[in-house]
Amino acid sequence: MLFNSHAFIFLFLPLTLLGFFVLGRISMKLAAGWLAAASLLFYGWWSPAYVALLIASILGNFFAGSAIARAQAAGDAARSRRLLRLAIIANLLLLAYYKYANFFVSNFNEISGAGLNIGEIILPLGISFFTFTQIAFLVDAHQGKAREYDLVHYGLFVTYFPHLIAGPILHHGEMMPQFARREIYRPQHDLIAAGLTLFVLGLAKKVLIADGVSPYVAPVFDAPGAGVTLTMLEAWCGALAYTFQLYFDFSGYSDMAVGLSLMFGVRLPVNFQSPYKAVNIIDFWRRWHMTLSRFLRDYLYVPLGGNRKSRTRRYINLLLTMLLGGLWHGAGWTFVLWGALHGIYLVINHGWRELRRRLGHDIHRSTPWGRRAGCLLTFVAVVVSWVLFRAPDVATAKAILCAMAGFNGLVLPEVWLAKLGAAGQSLQQLGIHFGATPALVRTGVLNWIWVLLLLVWLAPNTQQIMAAAKPALAVLPEAVTRLQWRVSPLWAVLTLALLLAVIVNLGRHSEFLYFQF
């Protein structure tokens, strides 16, 4: 079931809210069970066959986590560590089978010439997210941070539908205390209003913006495979269109997840906070998919040694972490290269900071123009990396990146020649060519690009707009905006108008891009 579907908006969500609050007056555990069952129904709407896999994963990790916690509480640290290793290996093997088996077999066949065939394996929706969430629980149980002996509560923690499919990746300790609070089982009208507004804002990002710019992406990324040579303008327009499609798709999902949870009185950790405003790549990863960055830092980078070892070892740890982070997103060499590229970006960023520190610079102070230059450089680096992320194969990514670098020349749409008049003639004399640009799919993409650039760089984000409601956990400090949400007739009318605009366009609803990861 999709957040941007009629069935979810008009049937599932109101019935789930109603049942939760009605049963909450009778029993907190009954209401929690209702919410867990509704979440399983939400998951099973996509494929009922994989509900059994999700339940088996929950049961296995619940009993493993309980055994780990009991061993730790009894002072048997060695047994706790053994159980932790076995449980993590079991989770990773399950994830590897569904997500990477075909990738490894195909690469083995290509190298060895063998003809192994394990058949098509369908990737269960959200398996990366519920697997990582449960690995975090197992580690927290080993460290004494989580002691969960209630299966209903644990099942709700894992299946909670606002986060189940595409995050955020949760920690047991930040969620279960909230579900233990009696007040969330009573309707809190201000939180419902704030959550509904945030949900509608996220829905608009997805339906009106991400889905609106998406038609300009595929023609560019399909062109190399069809034998079409892209020009510099076409390649950049396709890369930028995807840059904004992914941004508003994932940002919209993240807002909807936080807004939906807020209706139930539960705050999720913020997962997305204006990443294209980042002034360097370190800052970018503090803002993009923030809970994944936290997971990779706490459960991979730090155990590898983090920055506690030599500088060389630190850089190796960064590269390994980002390589595995890239592979987490998908079983393909393009994702591996994307992760490696971001690892190199981070090494360069940390190396630059270290050089400035040695020169006696205060790395925590910068000029306005320095921040703008850093933001632009970071944005361009991220756009380049998204080409690898989106391309179906390495050859396509290479063709698009070469075109972006100008290897195929700059050709402007021929319809511009007449519009530019004398200026067009001057450009021709300078060697700029005008001709057919089929991969642009009309030049309307340029209007999308400049409008969305202004939007991501200058507009306040939804966490700033909704700051009065404190909708999420662990929000980065941001400048206060005048556009502040409050419970008022004006905001009610604006939200309703935006919802109506979304509903009119729901007929073309599509899956969220992060569902495939």
Disulfide bonds with the S-S distance in Angstrom:
none
